[in-house]
Amino acid sequence: MVVSGGAAVLPSRPIGDRTVSAIGLGGAPIALAAPIPDERSAVRMVHAALDAGVTLLDTADVYSPELGQGYSEMVFGRAVRTWGPGRDDVLIATKGGKYWRPDGEVQVDGRPEYLAQACEASLRVLGTDVIGLYQFHEPDPAVPFEESIGALADLRAAGKIRQIGISNTSASLIRRALAVTPLASVQNRLGPGHPYGHAEIALCEQEGLAFLAYSPLKGLATGDRFAEVARRHGTSPQQVALAWELSLSPAVIPIPGATRPPTILDSVQAAALTLSPSDLATLEGIQ
């Protein structure tokens, strides 16, 4: 990690035509954690991440049920606007295609008309004229997948979004999406406690797509192999998990969440952690 102009510079990886920090920040915890941090504390945490060199912020309009659709987007947008001269280098990625029903359950909605409305709402909440990366949150079994992806292509043609991503998807659906329009990214779960998709990561690498790994720290356990490797390096198991994920492919960009500055500051250090062949052998077959 080096410092330039007052902010740290992390190793970087590409997302489409953008280059971002190899470790991003996920926006779910600031809206879904227990307890939920107050807005000022959440903004302070995001500023700490930006100061540490994070240039990718990932969120979704469906965060959170308690504070209303778009709360996490609002916090991220406000944090970036109030940060400093490097804010134009920050990519805010968001997702659309889900909403909270009155009964407290999440509803998937991939209809083109809904995605257009959701995008407009995200633009307003983020306080921007164009969204840098807009992702279809989850395939809707009631709507042909190509119709949903086509809606995002229309939003890009209209200048509402710059790049398109998809989330919670399979290799076959990635190929179907690519048949409709170019993509920049795929966001799937990847972490110590979740079998990762070899096929999806390999396809992203082949097609030049970023693989955004959400919940990358979920599943860590006291005394597991990540803790064993962490002891060798005098670091945290969380850093080892993130470094391991980065080692899987140059396409992978983990997006750990955080509610406090120390948490994200620990995570970003993983970008500079090099795991040895012995370390990787210890972690081999972890899933």
N, C-alpha and C positions, 0 to 999 in steps of 0.2 A: 504494500500500500504506500503510495506517495502522495504528497500534498501539493496542490497547485492552486494558487489564488485563494488560499484560505480553506478550501475544501479538499478532502482526500480524493484520490483517484484510484478506483478499484480495477482489477482485471476486467475485461469486457467481453461480451459475446453479442452476436447480431440477432436482431429481430427484424426480418424483412430488410428494409432500407435504412434501419436505425441500428445504432450500436448502444448497448446499455450495460450496466454493471452486471457482473457474473452472478451476483446475489441481488435479488430484488426484495421488495417488502409487500407482503400480503395484507389486505385491508379487512379481513373478516374479524380478527380479534377485537379491534377497536369498536366493533358494533355488536359482537356476539359473545364476548368473554364474560365471565362472571367473577368479579363485578365489571361492568362496562366503565372504562375510564371517562372522566368528564372531557368535554371538547377541548379545553385548553391543554390538558395533559396529553391528549391524543395528538394534537398539533405539535406539542413539544417533542413527542417521540418521533414524529415524522421528520421534523427539523433535524433531530439527532441523526436519523438515517441519511438524510441528504448531506449533512455535514461530513458524514463518514464515507461518502462517495456513491451511495445508492442512487441510481438514475432510473430505476423501474419501479413504479408503484402499481400494484394490481388490486382491483376492487370489483364490485358488482353492485348493481342497483338494488338487488334483493337484500343486501345487508342494511338494516337489520329489522327484525319484527317489532322490537320494542320502541325504537326511535324513528321509525318510518322509512319507507322506501327511499333509497338514495342517501342515507345518513353517512355511510362510509365514503361515498363519492364526495359529499359536501366537505368532509374533513380533509380529504386528500387535496381537493381543489383549493381550499382555503390555505392549507399548509404550503402548497407550492407557490401560490400567489404572494404569500407573505414572507417567502424564504429569502431570496436574494437574486443577484445578477445571473446565477447559473441556472435559474428555473427553466429557461428554454431548452436545456439539455435533458430535462426530466420527461420521461414518457409515462403518462397515466394511461393504464389499460383498464377498461371496464367491461362488464358483461351484461347482456340483456337476454330475456326469454324466460324469466321466472317472476312470480309475484306472490305476496302473502294473501291468502284468502281470509275472510273474516273469522273462520273457525281456527285460525292459527296454523294451518297447513300451507306448505309451499305448492304452488301450481305452476307447472311448466306450460309455456305458451309460445309456440314457434310460428304462429301465423304472421305472414308478412306485415299485415296492418298493425298487429301488436308490436312487432319489433321496430317498426317505424315510429310508433308512439313512444316506446321505451327509449329509443335513441334520442328523440327530442327532449324527453324529460332528463336524461343524463346530461345532455348538453347544457341545459339550464342549471342543473344542480352543480355541475363541475365549473360553471362559469366560463365556458369556452365556446368558440365557433366551430371547432372541429375536434373530434376524438382521435387521438393518435393510434390506438389499437382497440377495436370493438370486437368482442367475442360472443359468439352464440353459446349461451351458458350450458345448454343440455338439449340433446335431440328430443323432439316432441313426437311421441308415437302416433298422435292424432293428425300430424301434418307431414306431408312428404318432405324428406330432408332437403332435397334440392330446392324446394320452394323457400324454405327458411334461409338457406345459403344465398339464394338469388336475391332475397330481400336485403341482405347485407351488401351484396354487390351493387344493388340500386342505391343504397345509402352512400357508398363510396363514390359512385358516379355523380351523385348529387352534391358531393363535397362535404357531407356530414361527418365522414370518417376517412382516415387515411389508409389504415391497414385492417385486414380481417383475420380473426382467429376463431378457432372452435374449441370446445371444452367438453370433458367427460365423454370421450368418443373412442372409437376403435379404428384400427388400420383400414378396414374396408370403408368406413364412413369418411376417413381422411381422403381416401382416393376418390370417393364420390364427390366430396366438396371441391377437390382440386379440378374435377371435370367441369365444374360450374364456374369457378373463379380462382385466381391466385390467392394463396393464403400466406400469412406471415408466421403463424404460430398454432400450436396445439397445447392446451392446458389440461393435464390429467394428474391424478394423484400419484405421488411417488414418495416412498419413505420407508424407514426400517420396518414398519409393521404392515406394509401393504405390498403385495406382489406387483412389481412394476412391469409395464408392458414392453418387453423386448422388441416386439414387432412395431409398436408405435414409435418408440425412440429411434429404432433403425430406419423407419420410413421417414421420420422427420429429418434425420441426418442426410438421407439420400436425396430428399426433395429440397433441402436448404431451409427447413422450417425450424423455428425455436420450439423446444419442448419445455413449457413452463410447468415446473413441478410444485403442485400445491400440497399442503400438509406435509412438508418434507421432514418434519421432526416428530411426527406422530408415530408412536410405537416404540420409542426409546424406553429401555427398561434398566433399572439399577443392576449393575454387574454384568450387562450383556457385552457382546464383542466390541461394540462402539466404545464402551467405557474402558475396555482393556486397551484398545488402541489409543484412547485419549490419555491414559496414564503414561504411555510411552512418550508422548509428545508434550506432556504437561499442559494439556488443554482440556476443553470441555467435550463430552460426548456429542453435544449438538454440533460443534464445529466439525468433528470427525464425520458425522452423518452427512452434513452438507458437502464436505470435501469429497466424500465417497460418491455422492450423487453427481457432482461435477466431473468426476473421473469416468463416469459411465459413458459419456459422449460429449463432444463439443457443442451439441445442440441443447443440452440440458441447462436450464437456468432455474435454480430453486428460488421459491418466493415464500420464505418463512414469515409468519405473522409475529406481531409483538404488540404489547401495550405499554412497555416501559423502555426508556433509552438503553439501559444496560443489556436488555435482551437482544435488541437488534445490533448493538455494538459488538456483542459476542458473536453473533451470526456472521456479520460481514467479514470477520477475521478468517473465516473458512476459505475465502477466496485466495488467500495467500498460503494455505496449508497444503503441503505436498505429502501425499501418502506414499510410502515406500512399497515395493513389491511384497515385502513381508506383511505390511499392514493390509494390503488388498487381499492377500491370501487369507488372512485372518477373517476378513469380511466376506470372502467369496461364499456364495450360496446362502447369504443371509436371508434371502427370501425364498 
